[in-house]
């Protein structure tokens, strides 16, 4: 308890004496600008350590605040259009503090496969997906070697 609060508690016996000392807060408070354009307020919100969103950019409603980590992205290209990624997949940690679904309020993994499609995963679901992706990557490598061998054989003929 700060000296000022302790002094105030001694000066007002009975009013603050029942309030226990508060532990140091593990919560990170960050500014958020909320309100209609030209009529905003700066408020401070709890923000997880993993969140990389700049909440000081104006939003209309406090309920619109969602937390996101930095994204890890996988891009799949095609040799028929080398300037364009055919498919993107992004992975982030996310939490929507005011979602109706309790699971959405808690930190979870978000896999965005583009086109508005998103998968929300528990850690257990993410482990299963990781196992599937590792198996897929192994098959990808195996088939790439097969194609390389066929290509070499055709070039030698």
C-alpha positions in Angstrom: 0.0 0.0 0.0 1.4 3.4 -0.9 2.4 5.9 1.9 -0.4 8.2 0.8 -3.0 5.5 1.1 -1.6 4.3 4.4 -1.8 7.9 5.8 -5.3 8.2 4.5 -6.2 4.9 6.1 -4.9 6.1 9.5 -6.7 9.4 9.2 -10.0 7.7 8.4 -10.1 4.7 10.8 -12.8 2.2 9.9 -13.3 3.4 6.3 -10.2 1.9 4.7 -8.9 -0.4 7.4 -10.9 -3.4 6.1 -9.4 -3.1 2.6 -6.5 -5.6 2.3 -3.3 -4.5 0.6 -3.5 -5.1 -3.1 -0.8 -7.2 -4.9 1.2 -5.7 -7.7 -1.0 -6.0 -10.8 0.1 -8.5 -13.5 -2.4 -6.7 -15.8 -1.1 -4.5 -18.6 -3.2 -1.4 -19.0 -3.1 0.3 -22.4 -4.9 3.3 -23.9 -7.8 2.8 -26.2 -9.6 5.6 -28.1 -13.4 5.0 -28.2 -16.3 6.9 -29.7 -17.6 8.6 -32.8 -15.2 10.6 -34.9 -14.7 14.0 -33.2 -16.3 12.7 -29.9 -13.8 10.2 -28.6 -12.6 9.3 -25.1 -9.3 7.8 -24.1 -9.8 4.8 -21.7 -7.4 2.3 -20.3 -8.2 -1.4 -20.9 -6.6 -4.6 -19.7 -4.5 -6.0 -22.5 -2.7 -9.4 -22.5 1.1 -9.4 -22.9 0.9 -11.2 -26.2 -1.5 -8.7 -27.8 0.2 -6.5 -30.5 -2.8 -4.4 -31.4 -2.5 -0.7 -31.1 -5.8 0.0 -29.3 -5.2 3.7 -29.4 -6.6 3.8 -33.0 -10.2 5.0 -32.8 -13.0 2.5 -32.6 -16.7 3.3 -32.3 -17.5 1.0 -29.3 -15.6 -0.5 -26.5 -17.2 -3.9 -27.3 -15.3 -3.9 -30.6 -11.9 -4.4 -28.9 -10.4 -7.7 -29.7 -6.9 -8.8 -28.8 -4.5 -10.4 -31.4 -0.9 -11.5 -31.3 1.4 -11.1 -34.2 0.6 -13.5 -37.0 2.6 -16.4 -38.3 1.9 -16.8 -42.0 2.2 -19.6 -44.5 1.9 -18.8 -48.2 1.5 -21.2 -51.0 2.7 -20.0 -54.4 2.3 -21.4 -57.8 4.6 -21.3 -60.8 1.7 -20.4 -63.0 1.6 -17.0 -61.3 4.8 -16.2 -59.5 3.5 -12.7 -58.4 0.6 -14.0 -56.4 0.2 -16.2 -53.4 -2.4 -18.7 -54.3 -3.3 -19.4 -50.6 -2.4 -17.8 -47.3 -2.8 -19.2 -43.8 -2.3 -17.1 -40.7 -2.0 -18.2 -37.1 -2.6 -15.8 -34.1 -3.5 -15.9 -30.5 -6.7 -14.0 -30.0 -9.4 -13.2 -27.3 -12.6 -11.2 -27.6 -13.3 -10.0 -24.0 -17.0 -9.4 -24.5 -18.0 -12.4 -26.8 -21.1 -14.3 -25.8 -19.2 -17.6 -26.1 -16.9 -18.1 -23.1 -14.4 -19.9 -25.3 -14.0 -16.8 -27.5 -13.4 -14.6 -24.4 -10.5 -16.8 -23.4 -7.1 -16.8 -25.2 -7.2 -19.3 -28.0 -5.6 -19.9 -31.4 -7.1 -18.5 -34.6 -6.2 -20.0 -37.9 -7.3 -17.8 -40.8 -7.3 -19.5 -44.2 -8.5 -16.5 -46.2 -11.8 -15.8 -47.8 -13.4 -15.1 -44.5 -12.9 -18.6 -43.2 -11.4 -18.8 -39.7 -10.9 -21.8 -37.3 -10.9 -21.2 -33.5 -8.8 -23.8 -31.8 -8.1 -24.9 -28.2 -4.5 -25.9 -27.4 -5.5 -29.6 -27.8 -7.0 -29.0 -31.2 -3.9 -27.0 -32.2 -1.7 -30.0 -31.2 -3.8 -32.3 -33.4 -3.6 -29.9 -36.3 0.2 -29.6 -35.8 0.5 -33.4 -36.0 -1.6 -33.4 -39.2 0.5 -30.6 -40.7 3.7 -32.4 -39.9 2.4 -35.5 -41.6 1.3 -33.5 -44.6 4.7 -31.8 -44.8 6.3 -35.2 -44.7 4.2 -36.3 -47.6 4.8 -33.1 -49.5 8.6 -33.6 -49.2 8.3 -37.3 -50.2 6.2 -36.5 -53.3 8.5 -33.6 -54.2 11.4 -36.1 -54.2 9.4 -38.4 -56.4 8.7 -35.7 -58.9 12.3 -34.6 -58.9 13.4 -38.2 -59.6 10.9 -38.5 -62.5 12.0 -35.1 -63.9 15.7 -36.2 -63.7 14.9 -39.5 -65.4 13.0 -37.8 -68.2 15.8 -35.3 -68.7 18.3 -38.1 -69.1 16.2 -39.9 -71.7 
